Amino acid sequence: MQVDFILQGKGGVGKSLIASLLAQHYMERGLTPLLAIDTDPVNATFAGYKAIGVEFLSIMDGDDINPRAFDQLIVRIMEQAEKGGQIAVIDNGASSFVPLSSYILQNGVATLLAEAGHTVRIHTVIAGGPGLQDTMQGFVSLAKNIPDVPLVVWLNQYFGPVVHQDTGKSFEESKAFKDHAGRVQALVTLPAVKPETFGQDMRKLMNQRLTFGEAAASADYTIMEKQRLKMMWRNLSAQMDRARL
């Protein structure tokens, strides 16, 4: 089974959106049964996607990981694999970023899953605009502290270009990327869109916790809204294909 963790220490940068995109991508390709879990103790956005069948699992006890609860997460992965599951998508909150990253490292979680025949991949976000520095630090922390696990980096242009304000360097030109380029399996871009059209359509989709397929079949969306969302999905799906996700 392929196990995808979505991790980033900055909140509100698109982690749950990425989890939903991955799940929809896998479901369209018939990689089912899909295990989808939301562990965010503050904003369990991913758990709101009924069409994906996301489970909520609390793994935190205050500011620390609850070992028994995390054990249940591993049990769910193993059980799903025994049922023929091929993919697990696990969305995690910003508040659990540091303790969860440490727990994965200290307890050899990636090694445990690999020895059980699973592959592990971490997805993280680099956000443009004000969140750039914080999300870059999150990327560096993952690259340094969780070795031997490939990273997929999502460049979120919604808040602005993913370019350093002072140096004008893109993420790919940054020292952080160059230092850890060997860890990066793929880059996927969440493109900047016109806020009055594509932007509004995406916000509506996200607020309703609907998949692209649900929107296409819904009477609540106009013909042009459906067309723009179809264009967005084609773009994102093609990128995920090129990234071999």
Backbone torsions as a table, in degrees:
resi	resn	phi	psi	omega
1	MET	NA	140.4	173.4
2	GLN	-87.6	124.3	-179.1
3	VAL	-112.3	115.7	-178.7
4	ASP	-107.8	116.4	172.9
5	PHE	-98.3	135.4	172.7
6	ILE	-105.1	117.5	-173.5
7	LEU	-134.9	132.7	172.9
8	GLN	-167.6	136.4	-175.7
9	GLY	-79.9	-9.3	179.6
10	LYS	-97.7	128.4	-179.8
11	GLY	-81.7	156.6	173.8
12	GLY	70.3	28.9	-177.8
13	VAL	-111.8	3.8	174.0
14	GLY	110.8	17.1	-178.5
15	LYS	-61.8	-46.4	-177.9
16	SER	-68.4	-34.2	174.7
17	LEU	-60.6	-45.5	179.9
18	ILE	-62.7	-42.1	177.3
19	ALA	-58.3	-43.3	-179.6
20	SER	-68.0	-37.4	178.5
21	LEU	-65.0	-43.7	178.5
22	LEU	-61.3	-46.3	-178.6
23	ALA	-60.9	-44.4	179.7
24	GLN	-64.2	-39.9	179.0
25	HIS	-60.4	-47.2	-179.0
26	TYR	-67.4	-40.6	-178.7
27	MET	-64.9	-38.8	177.9
28	GLU	-62.7	-27.9	-178.5
29	ARG	-94.3	9.3	174.1
30	GLY	75.2	19.1	-178.9
31	LEU	-85.5	67.1	-176.8
32	THR	-123.7	160.1	1.6
33	PRO	-70.1	139.6	-178.7
34	LEU	-98.0	132.3	173.8
35	LEU	-97.8	117.6	179.7
36	ALA	-122.9	122.8	-175.6
37	ILE	-131.8	137.2	175.7
38	ASP	-113.5	121.7	179.3
39	THR	-110.4	8.0	-175.9
40	ASP	-67.8	114.9	-176.8
41	PRO	-77.4	-11.8	-175.8
42	VAL	-108.1	-51.7	-178.9
43	ASN	-128.4	89.4	-177.5
44	ALA	-83.5	62.3	-176.3
45	THR	-64.5	-44.5	-177.4
46	PHE	-58.9	-34.6	-178.8
47	ALA	-64.4	-14.9	-179.5
48	GLY	-79.8	-7.2	-178.7
49	TYR	-84.4	91.7	-176.1
50	LYS	-64.9	-36.1	-177.6
51	ALA	-65.6	-22.8	179.8
52	ILE	-88.3	-23.3	-179.5
53	GLY	74.0	45.4	-176.4
54	VAL	-76.1	135.6	175.2
55	GLU	-97.3	142.4	171.8
56	PHE	-97.2	132.6	178.6
57	LEU	-135.1	117.4	178.6
58	SER	-81.6	120.1	-179.8
59	ILE	-115.7	3.0	-176.8
60	MET	-104.3	146.8	170.9
61	ASP	-128.4	93.3	-171.8
62	GLY	69.9	-123.7	-179.3
63	ASP	-95.7	3.9	-175.9
64	ASP	-120.6	160.3	174.3
65	ILE	-71.6	134.2	172.7
66	ASN	-85.4	109.6	-174.4
67	PRO	-57.0	-39.6	-179.0
68	ARG	-65.7	-39.3	178.8
69	ALA	-68.1	-39.4	177.9
70	PHE	-66.3	-34.5	174.9
71	ASP	-56.2	-39.2	179.9
72	GLN	-64.2	-34.9	176.6
73	LEU	-61.8	-46.0	178.8
74	ILE	-63.9	-40.7	178.0
75	VAL	-60.4	-42.7	179.7
76	ARG	-62.4	-40.0	177.7
77	ILE	-62.5	-46.8	-178.9
78	MET	-63.7	-42.9	179.8
79	GLU	-62.8	-42.6	-179.4
80	GLN	-64.6	-38.3	177.8
81	ALA	-63.1	-39.1	178.7
82	GLU	-64.9	-26.8	178.4
83	LYS	-84.5	1.8	-178.7
84	GLY	95.3	9.2	178.5
85	GLY	-63.6	141.8	-178.0
86	GLN	-110.5	-20.6	-173.9
87	ILE	-139.3	140.1	169.1
88	ALA	-126.6	129.5	176.7
89	VAL	-116.6	119.5	-173.4
90	ILE	-123.2	110.6	-179.6
91	ASP	-92.4	135.9	-175.8
92	ASN	-128.8	147.6	-176.7
93	GLY	-80.8	161.0	177.9
94	ALA	-62.6	-35.7	-177.3
95	SER	-67.6	-22.1	-179.5
96	SER	-98.9	4.6	-173.6
97	PHE	-58.7	-54.2	-176.7
98	VAL	-66.7	-52.9	-179.5
99	PRO	-64.1	-35.9	-179.5
100	LEU	-70.1	-43.0	177.8
101	SER	-58.9	-44.2	179.4
102	SER	-64.8	-40.5	-178.4
103	TYR	-65.7	-42.5	178.8
104	ILE	-59.7	-41.9	-179.8
105	LEU	-70.1	-52.9	-172.2
106	GLN	-66.4	-28.4	-177.4
107	ASN	-102.4	8.2	176.0
108	GLY	58.3	39.5	-175.0
109	VAL	-62.5	-42.9	-179.4
110	ALA	-63.2	-40.8	178.6
111	THR	-65.4	-42.5	178.2
112	LEU	-58.0	-47.6	-178.9
113	LEU	-67.1	-38.4	179.2
114	ALA	-64.2	-41.4	179.8
115	GLU	-66.7	-23.8	177.4
116	ALA	-87.5	4.5	176.3
117	GLY	93.7	10.3	-179.8
118	HIS	-101.1	157.3	172.7
119	THR	-112.5	143.2	-175.9
120	VAL	-117.0	140.0	178.2
121	ARG	-140.4	141.6	177.5
122	ILE	-112.4	129.2	174.6
123	HIS	-104.3	133.4	176.9
124	THR	-136.5	165.9	-173.3
125	VAL	-117.7	137.3	166.2
126	ILE	-112.9	116.5	-176.7
127	ALA	-99.3	138.7	173.9
128	GLY	-74.5	172.1	177.4
129	GLY	75.7	-147.3	-173.3
130	PRO	-62.4	-25.2	-177.0
131	GLY	-86.7	3.2	-174.1
132	LEU	-59.6	-50.5	-175.2
133	GLN	-63.6	-44.5	-179.2
134	ASP	-63.8	-42.2	-178.3
135	THR	-72.3	-30.7	173.7
136	MET	-63.3	-41.5	178.2
137	GLN	-63.3	-38.2	177.1
138	GLY	-62.0	-42.3	177.6
139	PHE	-60.8	-47.0	-179.2
140	VAL	-62.3	-41.3	179.3
141	SER	-60.3	-44.5	178.5
142	LEU	-64.0	-45.2	-177.6
143	ALA	-62.4	-37.2	-177.8
144	LYS	-80.0	-38.5	-166.8
145	ASN	-98.5	-16.6	176.6
146	ILE	-121.1	87.9	-174.9
147	PRO	-73.9	158.9	170.6
148	ASP	65.3	15.5	175.7
149	VAL	-117.5	121.2	-178.8
150	PRO	-64.4	147.5	-179.9
151	LEU	-112.3	136.7	168.9
152	VAL	-109.6	122.6	-176.6
153	VAL	-104.5	125.5	177.3
154	TRP	-102.6	120.0	-179.3
155	LEU	-93.3	106.4	-175.4
156	ASN	-94.0	106.6	-177.7
157	GLN	-90.1	5.2	-176.1
158	TYR	-60.6	-37.4	-176.9
159	PHE	-91.5	-0.6	-179.6
160	GLY	140.1	170.2	179.7
161	PRO	-61.2	144.2	178.1
162	VAL	-84.6	70.6	-175.8
163	VAL	-138.6	133.6	179.4
164	HIS	-64.8	128.4	-173.5
165	GLN	-62.8	-37.1	-175.5
166	ASP	-84.8	-42.1	-174.7
167	THR	-94.5	-18.7	-177.1
168	GLY	74.0	11.1	-177.9
169	LYS	-85.6	139.7	174.7
170	SER	-76.3	172.1	178.2
171	PHE	-58.9	-43.2	-178.1
172	GLU	-65.6	-22.5	178.8
173	GLU	-91.5	-6.9	-174.6
174	SER	-75.8	156.6	176.8
175	LYS	-64.1	-37.1	-179.5
176	ALA	-58.5	-44.7	179.7
177	PHE	-68.9	-45.7	-177.7
178	LYS	-61.4	-36.6	-179.7
179	ASP	-68.0	-27.2	-172.9
180	HIS	-127.2	21.1	-176.4
181	ALA	-58.3	-32.2	-179.1
182	GLY	-66.6	-17.3	179.5
183	ARG	-88.9	-15.8	-173.0
184	VAL	-88.0	114.0	179.2
185	GLN	-75.7	-37.3	-176.5
186	ALA	-163.4	157.6	172.5
187	LEU	-116.0	134.2	176.3
188	VAL	-127.8	135.2	-177.2
189	THR	-106.1	127.7	167.5
190	LEU	-91.7	102.0	-166.6
191	PRO	-72.5	153.2	170.6
192	ALA	-66.7	141.1	-178.1
193	VAL	-132.5	161.9	176.1
194	LYS	-67.0	121.5	-173.6
195	PRO	-63.6	-30.4	-174.8
196	GLU	-80.9	-11.8	179.6
197	THR	-123.2	-84.4	-178.6
198	PHE	-57.3	-39.3	-179.0
199	GLY	-62.4	-46.6	178.1
200	GLN	-63.3	-40.7	179.4
201	ASP	-61.0	-44.4	-179.2
202	MET	-67.7	-39.6	177.8
203	ARG	-62.3	-41.8	177.8
204	LYS	-61.0	-45.5	179.6
205	LEU	-60.4	-46.1	-176.9
206	MET	-69.9	-40.5	-179.8
207	ASN	-63.9	-33.2	179.5
208	GLN	-86.0	-4.8	-178.6
209	ARG	54.5	46.4	-179.8
210	LEU	-106.4	152.2	171.9
211	THR	-82.1	166.1	176.9
212	PHE	-62.3	-38.0	179.1
213	GLY	-63.7	-40.0	178.1
214	GLU	-64.9	-41.4	179.1
215	ALA	-62.7	-39.6	-179.4
216	ALA	-62.8	-27.2	-178.1
217	ALA	-99.7	0.9	-173.7
218	SER	-93.5	138.3	175.8
219	ALA	-75.3	-8.7	-179.5
220	ASP	-79.4	-6.6	-178.9
221	TYR	-115.1	136.8	179.2
222	THR	-75.9	169.6	178.8
223	ILE	-58.4	-43.7	-177.2
224	MET	-72.8	-35.0	174.9
225	GLU	-61.4	-44.4	178.6
226	LYS	-62.6	-39.8	179.9
227	GLN	-64.0	-45.6	-179.0
228	ARG	-66.0	-40.6	178.3
229	LEU	-65.8	-36.7	176.4
230	LYS	-61.7	-41.4	178.2
231	MET	-63.7	-42.4	179.0
232	MET	-61.9	-44.6	-177.4
233	TRP	-66.1	-40.3	177.7
234	ARG	-58.8	-42.7	179.6
235	ASN	-62.2	-51.1	-176.6
236	LEU	-67.1	-41.8	179.7
237	SER	-62.9	-41.0	178.8
238	ALA	-64.3	-39.3	177.8
239	GLN	-64.3	-42.1	179.4
240	MET	-65.7	-34.5	175.1
241	ASP	-64.2	-45.8	-179.1
242	ARG	-64.2	-32.3	178.6
243	ALA	-79.2	-1.9	179.8
244	ARG	59.1	43.0	176.8
245	LEU	-89.4	NA	NA
